[in-house]
Amino acid sequence: MAPRSIWNGTIAFAGVFVPVKVHSAVDDKTVHFHEVHVDDGARIEHKRICPKEDREVPYKEIVKGYEVSEGKFVVLEKEELDAAAGSGSRLVEIEEFVCAADIDPVMFDKTYYLGTQDSGKDAYRLLFEALSRTDRVGIGRWVFHNREYLVAVRALESVLALHTMRFADELVPVKDLDIPSPSRKPSKKELDMAGKLVESLAGSFDPSAFEDEYRERLLDYIKAKSKGKLDSLPQPTEARDPEDLMAALEASLNA
C-alpha cells in the first residue's frame, strides 16, 4: 500500500498552479523506548491533570493557550489558528528561484516528496523540467501544523522534493558561541600532511555505503539481553588528544 499524503495543496509560481500531495521522504528507524516501572515492569502512563481541580482532563476539554503573562493565557480555537495562516494554508507560493549551491546546508530541516494530483500532471511536469534544466530551487513559504516554514522546492531524481528550512533568525550566530580560538596556526608541514590525509580518504559519496551501526549494535544487545546471553557490558572506545600532532598525522598516513 502506498503511503498516504500528509498534506494536499498547491505550488504556485508566475501564475502557474501545480496541485500537489506531500509525502514524507523519511522512514524513521530510531530505536524507541517506553518508560517502565523498575519494580514490576508495568508501562508508565502519562495523564493530563488539571492542577486547580486535581483531576484528569479528557482530551476534548483541552485547547491551546498562549501565555501572555504569568498564569494568564489567551485561548485559541482551531479555526482561529487556521485563519492566521490566511491563503497560505493550502498554497505554497514560490517567491524566487535561486541556485542550489547558494543555500547553506545549515538552513535545511526535513525533506518531503511532492506527488501530483490528477488535475495537475502537466503543470507538475512543467515545473519539474524547468527546475531540472536551470538547476534552480524555488523558495517559498509553507504553513503546516500551525507553523510557517521557509521551503525549497527542487527536482530530485524523477519527482519534486520540498525541503523545510530554518528562518535566518532561528540560526545561532557563530559569534555568540563560547568557542576558544586556536592557540596557534598550523605549520605548513602540518597542513601539507593533513591535505594528503584528506586526499587519501577522498571518494564519491554513496549514501547506501553508510548504515546506522549504533542502532544495529543496540538491537543486537537488546536481543541478547532478552535471552540472558550477556556476560559483560561492551566497553566504549576512548578518544584521546594526540600529544604530538605531527606524529599522529604520520601514523594516519602510514596506516
C-alpha positions, 0 to 999 in steps of 0.5 A: 500500500502506498503511503498516504499524503500528509498534506494536499495543496498547491505550488504556485509560481508566475501564475502557474498552479501545480496541485500537489500531495506531500509525502514524507521522504523519511522512514524513521528507524530510531530505536524507541523506548517506553518508560517502565516501572523498575519494580514490576515492569508495568508501562508508565502512563502519562495523564493530563491533570488539571492542577486547580481541580486535581483531576484528569482532563479528557482530551476534548476539554483541552485547547491551546493557550498562549501565555501572555503573562504569568498564569494568564493565557489567551485561548485559541480555537482551531479555526482561529489558528487556521485563519492566521495562516490566511491563503497560505494554508493550502498554497505554497507560493514560490517567491524566487528561484535561486541556485542550489549551491547558494543555500547553506546546508545549515538552513535545511530541516526535513525533506518531503516528496511532492506527488501530483494530483490528477488535475495537475500532471502537466503543470507538475511536469512543467515545473519539474523540467524547468527546475531540472534544466536551470538547476534552480530551487524555488523558495517559498513559504509553507504553513503546516501544523500551525507553523510557517516554514521557509521551503525549497522546492527542487527536482530530485531524481524523477519527482519534486522534493520540498525541503523545510528550512530554518528562518535566518533568525532561528540560526545561532550566530557563530559569534555568540558561541563560547568557542576558544580560538586556536592557540596557534596556526598550523605549520605548513608541514602540518597542513601539507600532511593533513591535505594528503590525509584528506586526499587519501580518504577522498571518494564519491559519496554513496549514501547506501555505503553508510548504515546506522551501526549504533542502532544495529549494535543496540538491537543486537544487545537488546536481543541478547539481553532478552535471552540472558546471553550477556556476560559483560557490558561492551566497553566504549572506545576512548578518544584521546588528544594526540600529544604530538600532532605531527606524529599522529598525522604520520601514523594516519598516513602510514596506516 
